[in-house]
Structure formats: structure tokens, C-alpha cells
């Protein structure tokens, strides 16, 4: 069965055919870097990490591009509140984002593109849109004229804002031709960052950065555009309007993929509701493999309810998986039947929950051969690292206690052995006794 991907544009599963053979250009909207990244970011970026790795598993060459919005109203507002230069603030939180992605094992991104590194490309697009009659100039900047684009709304199948739409900035001006017209280039305001350009001194609108980046890196058309569901309108709709109006080539993107919302205890995550959690908050209590397992257990297009119960369930399953895989012996073989079944799950719109069950089915099959090598190959998609034993840093104190305990066991001094094991546990480690001697694990 060939790979089929559900495209938001057509609202159906389509057979995947990249524009150029087996080469795939994938773009996913990155964060606006003014604060720590939250669990909603984690869901989207971990699931797209697995999607990119699924494509590689199927033999595609993937160039995964992600933008970083490092200039925006939110960044300017936060920099003023904290009395920190906007560039310093955005770079700080961008670096924190990189740290969070590394902690989550998100390593499939080929290039991060800072919006401010593409000012010339942004200006070029605004200028060309104006010359073609799609953009107009008023007192505070250049705007896109929605009446000039008859197809506007084809991705979201609407032209009005909804409650769950993500709005980075509100472009309000009584001089606008149409209420929904969005800003392409914002003219300079006092105490705000700006760039001197051919179209005037100012800064980019939110939507234009993405098409400027992708046109520069991929050209006017590419294979997959991804992001969270709340970006469909107006953000992705605006991208289509901008690039298709400029190039005249349709479609801008062959396949639109969107991740479902992350809900906290069945409610939308929100700072106002007090249910907002950052990635680094959760990683203080749970290893990254638990989060990756949780995000793999739900289909990327579906909403996922995040709660202590769901997290603990994922933790139990992940640890059980680790324990089983720890005892696997490498016979140097791959199990072709299970790999084929796994591939069929991936071909079915990257159905990771189904693929996860294939892995469990293999592990429960007492007659199956090639488990180690097959799990190793499957885990290239999940990134759980279940075959990699964690490297434990052992202090000299713990090493000394282990040595003393080994001597006590040799002398059959079980009381002293138990006493030393308790001391080691107090220092954060569990001692397991096996046929090969003592084994240490984090408590």
C-alpha cells in the first residue's frame, strides 16, 4: 500500500507523490519566541518529528525547515515589560526552545530560519504584491486586499475568524479596504524595532515571513506544510493568498498537515485557566521518552487530553516497554513480517498509535525472531531510545558503597549487604542483583 496522507485542503486521504521523486520538502511553523515553550508546542513538534522520521523510514529524503518568529507584537510587548532589548529577549527564548527540543529528542529539523534573517526576501514579496495590485498602502503600512483573491478561505472553508484561531497581531485601521485585510509590512512606530527598506522603514507582518522563507528555501511550491490546527485560519490561509497571488502557481503546498489541540484535563490550555505548563516544567518530573510515548499514542490529527492520569499511564507503558526491551537478545535478524505491518500503519496517514501496537504485538509474540533489530528499526520513527541504556553518573561515594556491598555478599553477610543497599538507595540509586553481579539504576 502506498503512503496516503490526509490533506486539510481536500479533507481526504491522498496518495503521497512529492514534486521531485523521493525528495520531500517539509515546512512547519515554528514558535514566536517571547516565553518558554509549552506542552502544546511539545505535541506539535514531537509529532512532526515522528512524521519526518516516518517519511525517512519509508525511504524519502526529507529536508525539514522550521521558522522562528523572532520579531512580533508579543515580543515587543514583553521586551518593554521586562525592560530588555527585543533582540536579547527573542534570542534568549529561542535558545531555550532549542534546549527544549533537544531534551524531547526532536532532531529531524534540517534548518531553523529566523524571520529577521529574511528581511530582504520579505520586502521583495511585499513590493511584488503591491506592483501586481494585490497589496495597497495606507498610513500604517502595506495590506493584502482580500477582494483580489477569489480563492481566499479555501483551506479553512471560511473567511471569518473563529474562537480557536491563533492571532499574533490584530491589524486594525479604519483605512483598510476590507475588514479581513491583513498587514504585510508595518511602518515604523516610536520605540519599536524597524528596518530601512525600499518600501519604507518598518517591520514584517506575521504571515509574510513564512512565504518569504519558503520561497527562498524551496521555491514557489513544495510538498508538505505542517502546523497546529489553530494556524489554519488566518495564518495558513494568508500564506496561500500571498504566494499563489505572487507566483500564479497553484497549489502553494501539495499536502497540508495539521495537529489536533492539546487539552489539559479536557479543557483548552490557557494561562487564564491556570492549566498552562511549560515543557521544562514537565521534564522535571517525567523523562522525555514518556512524553514521546504519550504523543505517539494519539493520532496527530486528533485532540489529545493531557492529565496526570494520562501521563502516568504513558509512564507505566514506557517503563514496561523499557524493561521488556532490556532483556532482548540481538540475533542479527530483522522480522520482515512485522516490519511490513509497521510500514502499513505508517502508510495509513502516519498512524502512530496503530504502529505502536505493532511494536507491542511483536514483543508479545513468543515465536517471533529478530525482535531486537526490528525494534531498533521501528524506534527510528518513535525516538523512544528504548534499546539505549541510560548512562548513569556514579559518585565516588556510591562506588565505594558498591564495592563494600560486593565484599559483604562474597562473605554472605546479608545483613550488611542490605544495609549498604539502603544507603545507596538514599543516594538515589537502586541496586539489582543478577547473575552478572550488581546492576545500578536510578531510583
N, C-alpha and C positions, 0 to 999 in steps of 0.2 A: 504493500500500500504506500503510495507517495505521501509526502508531508502535506497535510492540509492545515491551514491557519484561518481562524475566524477573523475577518476584517470588519472593523467598525463601520467602514464606509458602505459596504454591500450588505452588512448584517447577516452574513452567511460564511460558512467554511469554504475556502477556495484552495485549489491545488497550488502549492507554492512553486513559483517559477521566477527566480531572480532575473534581473535585467541582463546580467552578464554571466552566463554559465553557472558555475558553482560559487561565484563571488557574491557575498552579501554585504551591503552597506546598511547598517543599523544605526539609527539616531534615537536617543531617549532624552527627554527634557530633564535636565539636572536641577539642583536646588537654587533658591535665592539665598545667598549666604549672609544672613544677618543674625542668626541664632544657631544653637545646637540642632542637629538633625534629629527628627522624631521617629516614632515607630511606623508612621505612615510612609516615610521615606524608606525605612528598612524593608517594608513589604514590597514596594515597587522595585527597588534596586536589587534586592536579593532575587526576586522572581525574574527580573530581566537578566540578571547574571546567569540564572539557570536556563533561561531561554537561549541566550547566546551560546552557552555551553552545550545545549541540546543541538543547536544548529551545527556546531563543530563536531559533535558526536556523529551526526548524520553525514559528515564529510564536506560541509560547506566551509569556505574560507570567510571568516567574519571580521569586518572592521567595525568596531563598536565605538561610536562617537557620542560624547555627552557634553552638553554645555554647562557652564557655571554662570548664573546671573549675578555678576559682581557690581552692578550699578542698578539701582531701583529705588522707588519711593520709600520702601520699607528700610532699606539700608541707610538712606539719607536720614530718615526719621530716627532710627536707632543711634546713628553716629552723633546726632545732635543731642539726644537724650543722655548719652554716655560721655559726651564731650571728647570724642575720639575721632580722628580723621577717618572719613568714609573708607578710604583705601586700606588703612590699617585694620579697620573693623572687618571688612569683607575678606581680606587675606587671612585674618585670624580664624574666622569661622569656615572659610574654605579649607584651611589646613585641618581643622577639627573634623570636617566632613571626610576628608581623605583618610584620616585616622580611623573614623568610624567604619568606613567601607573596608579598610584593611582588617579591622577587627572582625567584621562579618564575613570575611573571606571573599569579598567581591573583587575579583581580579581579572575580569574578562574585558574591561574597558580599554580600548586601544588608545584613545586620546581624550583628554579633557580640554574643552575650549572655553576660555574666559571671554565673556561678551566684550569687555573693554579692549581685547586684542584684535577686534574685528570692526573698529570704528570706520575705517576706510570702506570696507565692504557694506556696512550699514548705510553709510552716506550714499554710496553708489546706488543701492537699491531704492532709497527714498527719492533720489534725483531722477532715476529712470521711471519710477511710478508717476512722478509729477509730470515728466515730459510726455508720458503716454496718456495722461489725463485721468489716471486712477487716484491721484492724490491732489490735494489742494492745500493752500497756505492761508492760515488765519493768524490772529495776534499772538497766540502762544505756541504755534508750531505747525507741522505738516500732519494732515489727517488722511486716512483712506476713505474714499467715497463709496459706501456700500451700494449705492444705487447703480454704480458702474459694473458691479459683479452680480449677474443674474443667478449664478450658482451658489451664492453665499448661503450657508446653512445646510449644505448637502451632507456634511459629515454628522452633525448633531441632529439634523432634520428639524431644525427650528432656528429662529433668528432672534429670540428674546432670551434674556438671562434667566437661569433657574436658581433655586435655593442652594444647590450643591456646587455651583460653578466657582472656579478659583479665579479671583480677581486680584491682580497685582497692583493695579492702579486704576483710579476712576478718572476717565478723560472727559471732564465736564467743561463745556464752553458754549455759551448761547449762540456763538457764531457758527457752530457746526451745521453742516447741511442736513445731516440725518442723526437722529438720537444715538444710533449704534456705532457711528463712525469712531474709529479708534486712532490714537495718536501714533505716528511713525517717528517723529522727531520733536522733542520738547525744547523750546527755546530757553535760553539761559535765564535763571532766576537768581536773585541775590543770595549769597551764601550756599549755593549749590554747585556741585562739580559740573564742568562743561568742557566741550572741545570746540576749537575754532575750525570750521569746515566751510566748504563751498556753499552749503545750504543754510549757513548761519551758525552762530555759536549756540551750543546746546548739548543735549544728551539723547540716547536712543529711547524709543518706546519699548514696551516689553516684548511684543510679538515679533518685531523686525529682527531682533538679534538671532533668532533661530534660523530664519530663512537665509540671512546673510552668512551664517556659519556653514549651513549645509550646502548652499550654492558654491561657496569657496572650496569646501572639502569633497563634495560629492557631485556637484553639477546641479542642473535644474530638476532632475528626477533621481529617486533612489528607491531602495527596496522596502524597508520597514521603518516606520516611525512609531515609537512607543511612549508611554507616559501613563499617569494615573487618570482615572475616569473623569475627575473634576477639571481636567485640562482640555477636554473635548471642545467645550464652548466657554468663552470665545477664543481661547488661545490657539488651539489647533485649527479651528475654522479660519482664524485670521491668517495663519501661516499659508493655508491653501489659497486664500484670496490673494495674498501678496505675491506668491511665487508663480502661480498659474497665470495671473494677470501680467506679470513681467515676462515670462518665457513663452507663453502661449502653448506650452506643452502640458497635456493632461494625461494621467494624473501626476501630481507632485510626488505622491507616495503610492506604491502598489498595495501595500498592506498596512493598515492602521491597527495597532495592538494596544489595548488599554487594560490596566489592572484595576480590580474592584477595590472598593473602600475598605480600610481597616476600621473596625468598630471596637470600642472599648466597653466591655460589658453590655453589648447590644446598642450602645449609643455612639454617635459620631464623636471622634476625638476632638476635643476643644479645650483650650486653656480656660475659657469662661466656665466650663463644666467641672474643671478641676481634675479631668481624667487624662491630662496630657503627660506623656512620658518620653524622655529622650532615649536614644539608642544606648548611650553610655550609662544611663540610669539602670536599664535592664541588664546590661552586660556585667554590672557589678554583682548580680545575683545568679545569672544563668550564663553558661558558655555559649559562644556563637553558634555551635552546632545545634543547640536546642532551638534557637530562633530559625535557623535554616530549615530544620526538620518541620517546625510549625508552618512555615511559609510554603514548604513543598507539599504539605498535607491538604492544602486547599487549592483549587484551580485558580490560576492567576486572574481570570476574568470575574471570579466570584468575590463577593464581600467576605471578609474573614473577621470573626469575632475574637477579640483578644481579651483574655481574662486570666486571672491567676490559675483557674482550673484548667484552661486550655494550654497554658504554658507548662503547668505541672504534668499534664498528660503527655505533652510533647517531650518533656524532660525524661519521664519514665520510659517512653518508647525509644528515645535516643540512647539512653543508657543501656537498655536491654539489647539494642542493636549493637552497641559497642562491645558489650560482654560476649555476645554470640560471635562477633567477628574476631574478637581477640583470640579465640580458640581455633580459627580456621587454619588449615594447613595448605600450603601452596603446592599443588601438584603440577603446576606449569601449564594447565589446560584452561580453555575457555568453554563455557557451556553455550553452544550456538543456539539451542532452542530457547533458552531464557533470554539471551541477548536479542533474539528475533522478537520475542514477546515484548521486551522492554522497548525496542525500536518501534513497534506497532503503537505502543502507548504514546511515545513521543510524536509519532506521525499524526496522531489524533489531536491536533491543536495543542501540542505540548502539554499533554495530560499528565502532569507530575504526580498527582495523587494515585492515579492508576499505575504509573511507573514505580511508585514507591511500594505498592502492593506486590508487584512482580518481584521486587527485591526480597520482600518478606516471604513470598511463596518459594523462592529459590532456597532461602536459608532453612525453611521448614521441611524441604524435600530431602529426606534421609538418603535417597538413592542418587541424588544429583552429584555429578562430578564437576570439577572446575569452578568451585564456589569462590575461591579466593580471587582468582584472576577476573572472574565475571563481575564480582562486587567491585573490584578495583576499577574496572572499566565503567560500570554504572555510576560509581561515585564521582567520576569526572564531570557528570552532569549536576549531581546534588551538592558536591563540595562539602560533604559532611566530615571527611577525613577520618572515617571510622576504622581504617586499617592502620592509621598512624598512631603509634603510642605517644602519649604526651611526654615531653621531656621535662623531668622534674628536677628543679634545683634543690640540692640537698645540702644543708648546712653541716659544718664540721661537728656540731653537737649531735645532730641526728646520726651522722656517720659513726660517731663514737658509740652511741647507744645501740646501733645496729650490730656493731662488732661485739659489744659486750653481750648482747642478746644471743648472738650466734654461739658464743662460748658457753653461755648458760644452757643452751639447747644441747650442745655437744655433751655437757656434763649432766644432762637430764634434770637440770634444776628448773623445773617447770614454773615454780612459784616466782623465781627471779625473772624468768623469761616473760611471764605475764605482766609483771610489774614494769619491766622495761618497755613492753609493748604499749602499756597505758601512758608511759611518759612520752613515747614517740607520738601517740595519738594527741596528747595535749599540745604538741608542737605542730599539729596539722597534718599528720600522715597516718595512714593505715598500713599495717604490716600483714601481708598474706603469706602463709607458709605453704610451699608446694614442693614437689619432688626435686626441683632445681634450686631449692633454698628459699631465702626470704625475698619477697617482692614488695615494693613500696608503691603506694597510691596516695593521692591527695585525699584528705578526709572530707 
